[in-house]
Amino acid sequence: MIIDVKTKFYNIIKDLGYTIYDNPYTIDGKRRHLPYCQIRTNNIKRTMFQQNFINAVEFKVDMWSKYSGEKEILEMEKKIAESLEKFYELDPVVFVTEKSFKILDDKSTGAVMKHAIAVYDIALEGKETNDGNTNN
């Protein structure tokens, strides 16, 4: 199910018109299309309660702007945040929340660009089967 959520995240960001790289550092900086994002599965915490469980999946979305100002980064974050309700189209999604958002100066290319990291928590509900496997 986690791969379905990550795929949904990828599609949401792609539909907003942003380029997505799995690992932008493997691509020459001159060939990267700005602005762009990277989605990373950061942490998964499983909690059991009376034959049910919740997987709290934490995703980090890195966003790079082509400008040294914050406007484009803030617009990217706003568009993604406004699209979070689309996760509820996936049956086991219980809640989605933006946990944190931080803007950094990225000087790796020489020129100062804005780089932001947003952390999102997505909780997925499931149920244990009699054989101990999960069913979600």
N, C-alpha and C positions, 0 to 999 in steps of 0.2 A: 504493500500500500504506500510505503514511503516513496517509492519510485514514481507512483502515480501523482503524488503531491508535488514532487520536484518537477515532473513533466508539466503539471498544471502551472507551477510558478514560471517555468521557462516560457510556456505559451502566453501567459499574462504579460510578461515583459516584452516578448516578441511582438504581440499584438499592439503594444503601446508604441512600437516603432524603434525600439532600442536593439542594438547589436548585443549578442551574448557570446562570451567566450568561456569555455571550461577552464582554461588556463591562459590568460592573456600574455603571460611572460614568455610563452613559447613562440609568440608571434612578434616579429620585428616591430618595434614601436612605430615606425613610419607606415606600416601596413595596417595598424589597428584603426578601425573606424570609430571615431568619437562622435557622440558620447557612447559609452558601452557599459555593460554590467557583467558581473560574474556571480553565480549562485553557488553557495557551498552549504552542504549539510554539516552543521557545526556540532550538534549534540542530540542524542536521543535518550530520553528518560522514560522508562516503563514503570507504571504504578499499577499494582493489582488491588482489587477490592471486590469480594464476593463473586468470584467467577467472571468478573469483567476486568478489563484493563484499559488504561489510557496511555498511549504513546505521545509524550510531549516532544515534538520534533522542532529543533531550533535550526533555522536557516539564516545564513549571513548573505546579504546581497551587497556586493561592492559596486559602487557606481563611480565612473570617471567622467568628468566634464571636459569639454574642449576649451573652457574658459577659466581664467584665474579668479573670477568672481563666484559667488555662491548661488546666483539666480537659477542657473540651469540645474544644479544639483538639487536645490529645493523643489523645483518643478518636477524633476524625476521622482523624488520621494513622494510628493503629493499625488502624482498619477498612479504610482504603485499602491500607495495607501488607499486610494479611492477604488482600486480594483480588487482589494482583498476579499470582498464579499463573494467573488467568483469561486473561492475555495469551497464554499458551502454547497456547490454543485456536486462535490464528491461526498458520497453517503456517510463515511465514517468521521468526517470533520466535525468536531464538537465546537471548537472556537479558534479564532485567529486573532493575534494581537501583535502590534509592533512593540517590541521590548525596548529597543534603544535605537538612536540615530546619532551618528557622530560625523562631523565634517573635518577632513584633514587636508593639509597641503601636500601634494605629491610632487616632489622635486626630482624624481628619478629620470626624467627626460631632459633635465636642464631647466626648462621653463616651468614655472610654478603652475600646476593644474590643480583643480579641486578633486578630491577623492573622498567619497562618503561611504560609511559602512552602516547599514541598517540591519538590525537583528529582529527576526520575526519568530514567534512561537505559534506552532500549529498543533492542536491536540486532536488525536485520532482515537476513536473508541472502538473496541473490539470485544470479543467474547472467547473464553477458553472452551474447547470442545472436550468431550469425555476422554479422548486419547491424549490430552495435554497439548494438542496443537492449537494454533490460533485461528480464529475464523472472523474475518472482517470484510 
